[in-house]
């Protein structure tokens, strides 16, 4: 895969378009220019490019954009990303990576406990049941917890006291 850095002028693409359609036209222009410069048939744009173009609404896209493009010449595909991500985007990516890492750790822990527990539980459960004598203590009922009374308003308190 080859990597290229492109600075695209979008203003020419959206200057003669109705004001309310400029950002959409800018996205089409990015796709068109990336395909032209990389000679790729399929172009994939990252979501951060979309967020960057649409950040100021449909009427005011940026006039230029700097992209990092990875080209696969065998498959004739191109993947475009922003050259420099915003601070918010970097934080989002870090959060996603941390969430994925914790999810993997939880899955591994669950797999270990699931594979270990059935064998151990089966071995320990059978002798424990046999050791109980038949006429021993009955199980105690669960302790009742006091429920808190709902908080009364001032008017309700006065009415109760009268």
RACORDA-V838550 format. One line per field, one symbol per residue. ss: DSSP state (H for helix, E for strand, L for the rest). A space follows every 50 residues. Layout:
ss->???
This chain:
ss->LEEEEEEEELHHHHLLLLHHHHHHHHHHHHHHHHHHHHLLLEEEELHHHH HHHHLLLLLLLLLEEEEEEEEELLLLEEEEEELLLLHHHHHHHHHHHHHH HHHHHHHHHHHHHHHHHHHHHHHHHHHHHHHLLLLLLLLLLLLLLLLLLL LLLHHHHHHHHL
